[in-house]
């Protein structure tokens, strides 16, 4: 359970200690808020099943989507910057999650070297993913942005020992558009173009990557 709620290469003793600090059996319905923007950071959250999005509102009132959180991933890391959360985290579908109170986490980081290393790894990966998302936003070609999004999603699922090429996409096209800085119509057209090229297969919310290497090559141009 400790591995699910905070993936880490911890010793058996460290896992037992961490296991006692984790609060489980928590659930949310689709559309409910896990984290409220502006709220004091009092815990880290780890998705057990389902998915969620981190989102905010631009000056013109439009919503933007900063990130998506998949099973095994942590939500709320940005709160370390100011001690408060800068964005909302909303369940995209029925969500189960673990909660680790920040006070307990800080105490454990002082005594568990493996946990300190894991937190640094998580923060580093969060920074890397933010930089990658910024690079994708700079791509002019909408198909390349969408290809990059699908490839990143595939890699993250693979890290959790889930299928990297066949998955249910609980994320709406509108949220994908808000994440990639595109219009809903452009996302739909780009998906259609990738489907006609036989690089992906889309049936309702189920997506299959037929040629992931072609998607990666498109993203790299």
C-alpha positions as CSV (number, residue, x, y, z in Angstrom):
1,X,0.0,0.0,0.0
2,X,2.9,2.4,0.7
3,X,4.2,1.7,-2.8
4,X,0.8,2.6,-4.3
5,X,0.4,5.7,-2.3
6,X,3.9,7.1,-2.6
7,X,6.0,5.2,-5.2
8,X,9.4,4.9,-3.7
9,X,12.5,2.7,-3.4
10,X,12.2,2.5,0.4
11,X,13.6,-0.1,2.8
12,X,11.1,-2.5,4.4
13,X,11.4,-0.5,7.7
14,X,10.8,2.8,5.9
15,X,7.7,1.4,4.1
16,X,6.2,0.2,7.4
17,X,6.7,3.7,8.9
18,X,5.3,5.5,5.9
19,X,2.4,3.0,5.7
20,X,1.2,4.2,9.2
21,X,1.2,7.8,8.1
22,X,-0.9,7.4,5.0
23,X,-4.7,8.0,5.2
24,X,-6.6,5.8,2.7
25,X,-10.1,4.8,1.7
26,X,-11.0,8.3,0.5
27,X,-13.2,8.9,-2.5
28,X,-14.6,11.7,-4.6
29,X,-17.3,11.8,-7.2
30,X,-16.6,13.1,-10.7
31,X,-16.5,16.9,-10.7
32,X,-15.7,17.2,-7.0
33,X,-12.7,19.3,-5.8
34,X,-9.8,17.5,-4.2
35,X,-7.8,20.7,-3.7
36,X,-9.1,24.3,-3.6
37,X,-7.0,27.1,-5.1
38,X,-5.7,29.4,-2.4
39,X,-6.1,26.8,0.4
40,X,-3.3,26.2,2.8
41,X,-1.2,23.2,1.9
42,X,-2.0,20.7,4.6
43,X,-1.4,17.4,2.8
44,X,-0.1,15.7,-0.4
45,X,-2.6,13.5,-2.3
46,X,-1.9,10.4,-4.4
47,X,-4.4,9.1,-6.9
48,X,-5.2,5.4,-6.4
49,X,-7.7,5.0,-9.2
50,X,-9.5,7.4,-11.6
51,X,-7.9,10.7,-12.7
52,X,-8.0,14.4,-11.9
53,X,-6.9,17.7,-13.4
54,X,-5.1,20.8,-12.0
55,X,-6.7,23.9,-13.4
56,X,-7.0,27.7,-12.9
57,X,-8.6,30.7,-14.4
58,X,-7.0,33.2,-16.7
59,X,-7.4,37.0,-16.4
60,X,-10.1,36.9,-19.1
61,X,-12.1,34.3,-17.1
62,X,-11.2,31.3,-19.3
63,X,-10.2,28.1,-17.6
64,X,-6.8,26.6,-18.3
65,X,-5.6,23.1,-17.4
66,X,-2.1,22.9,-16.0
67,X,-1.8,19.1,-15.5
68,X,-3.5,15.8,-15.4
69,X,-3.0,13.3,-12.5
70,X,-3.2,9.5,-13.2
71,X,-3.1,6.5,-10.9
72,X,0.0,6.5,-8.7
73,X,0.7,10.2,-9.3
74,X,0.9,12.9,-6.7
75,X,-1.3,16.1,-6.7
76,X,-0.5,19.2,-4.7
77,X,3.3,19.5,-5.1
78,X,3.0,23.1,-6.3
79,X,1.9,24.0,-2.7
80,X,5.5,23.6,-1.5
81,X,6.3,26.9,-3.2
82,X,4.2,29.3,-1.1
83,X,2.6,27.0,1.4
84,X,-0.7,27.4,-0.4
85,X,-2.2,25.8,-3.5
86,X,-2.1,27.9,-6.7
87,X,-4.7,25.8,-8.6
88,X,-7.8,23.7,-8.2
89,X,-7.6,19.9,-8.5
90,X,-10.8,18.4,-9.7
91,X,-11.8,14.7,-10.2
92,X,-12.4,13.9,-13.8
93,X,-14.2,10.6,-12.9
94,X,-14.9,8.8,-9.6
95,X,-11.6,9.1,-7.8
96,X,-10.0,7.2,-4.9
97,X,-6.9,8.6,-3.3
98,X,-4.5,8.6,-0.4
99,X,-3.8,11.6,1.8
100,X,-0.5,12.2,3.6
101,X,-0.7,15.1,6.1
102,X,2.1,17.6,5.5
103,X,3.1,17.7,9.2
104,X,3.6,13.9,9.2
105,X,5.4,14.1,5.9
106,X,7.9,16.7,7.1
107,X,8.7,14.7,10.3
108,X,9.2,11.5,8.3
109,X,11.5,13.3,5.8
110,X,13.8,14.2,8.7
111,X,14.1,10.6,9.8
112,X,13.8,8.6,6.5
113,X,16.5,9.2,4.0
114,X,14.7,7.2,1.3
115,X,11.6,9.4,1.6
116,X,13.8,12.6,1.3
117,X,15.2,11.2,-1.9
118,X,11.8,10.2,-3.2
119,X,10.4,13.7,-2.6
120,X,13.3,15.3,-4.4
121,X,12.7,12.8,-7.3
122,X,9.0,13.8,-7.4
123,X,9.7,17.5,-7.4
124,X,12.3,17.0,-10.1
125,X,9.9,15.0,-12.3
126,X,7.2,17.7,-11.7
127,X,9.6,20.3,-13.0
128,X,10.6,18.2,-15.9
129,X,7.0,17.6,-16.9
130,X,6.3,21.4,-16.6
131,X,9.2,22.2,-18.9
132,X,8.1,19.5,-21.4
133,X,4.5,21.0,-21.4
134,X,5.9,24.4,-22.0
135,X,8.0,23.1,-24.9
136,X,4.9,21.4,-26.4
137,X,3.0,24.7,-26.1
138,X,5.6,26.3,-28.3
139,X,5.0,23.9,-31.1
140,X,3.1,25.6,-34.0
141,X,1.7,22.4,-35.4
142,X,-1.4,21.3,-33.5
143,X,-0.9,17.7,-34.5
144,X,2.6,17.8,-32.9
145,X,1.2,19.2,-29.7
146,X,-1.5,16.5,-29.6
147,X,1.1,13.8,-30.5
148,X,3.3,15.0,-27.6
149,X,0.4,14.8,-25.2
150,X,-0.5,11.2,-26.2
151,X,3.2,10.1,-26.0
152,X,3.6,11.7,-22.6
153,X,0.4,10.0,-21.4
154,X,1.6,6.7,-22.8
155,X,4.9,6.9,-20.9
156,X,3.3,7.8,-17.6
157,X,0.9,4.9,-17.8
158,X,3.8,2.6,-18.7
159,X,5.6,3.7,-15.5
160,X,2.6,2.4,-13.6
161,X,2.8,-1.0,-15.3
162,X,-0.4,-0.1,-17.2
163,X,-0.9,-0.5,-21.0
164,X,1.1,2.2,-22.9
165,X,-0.8,1.7,-26.1
166,X,-4.4,1.0,-25.2
167,X,-6.2,3.0,-22.6
168,X,-9.4,4.7,-21.7
169,X,-9.1,8.5,-22.1
170,X,-11.1,10.0,-19.2
171,X,-9.9,13.5,-20.2
172,X,-12.4,15.4,-22.4
173,X,-11.4,17.0,-25.7
174,X,-12.2,20.4,-24.2
175,X,-9.8,19.8,-21.3
176,X,-7.1,18.6,-23.7
177,X,-7.6,21.9,-25.7
178,X,-7.4,24.0,-22.5
179,X,-4.2,22.1,-21.6
180,X,-2.5,22.5,-25.0
181,X,-3.6,26.0,-25.7
182,X,-5.8,24.9,-28.7
183,X,-9.4,25.2,-29.6
184,X,-11.8,22.3,-29.2
185,X,-12.3,22.3,-33.0
186,X,-8.6,22.1,-33.6
187,X,-8.2,19.2,-31.2
188,X,-11.0,17.3,-32.9
189,X,-9.5,18.0,-36.4
190,X,-6.0,16.9,-35.2
191,X,-7.4,13.7,-33.7
192,X,-9.2,13.0,-37.0
193,X,-5.9,13.6,-38.9
194,X,-4.0,11.2,-36.7
195,X,-6.8,8.6,-37.0
196,X,-6.9,8.9,-40.9
197,X,-3.1,8.4,-40.9
198,X,-3.7,5.1,-39.0
199,X,-1.5,6.3,-36.2
200,X,-4.2,6.0,-33.6
201,X,-7.6,4.4,-33.2
202,X,-10.4,6.1,-31.2
203,X,-13.6,4.4,-30.1
204,X,-15.7,6.6,-27.8
205,X,-13.2,7.2,-24.9
206,X,-10.9,4.3,-25.7
207,X,-7.7,5.2,-27.5
208,X,-5.2,2.8,-29.1
209,X,-1.8,4.1,-30.3
210,X,-1.1,2.1,-33.4
211,X,2.2,3.7,-34.3
212,X,3.6,5.3,-31.2
213,X,7.0,5.7,-32.9
214,X,5.4,7.9,-35.6
215,X,3.8,10.1,-32.9
216,X,7.1,10.5,-31.1
217,X,8.8,11.4,-34.4
218,X,6.1,14.0,-35.2
219,X,6.6,15.5,-31.7
220,X,10.4,15.7,-32.2
221,X,10.3,17.7,-35.4
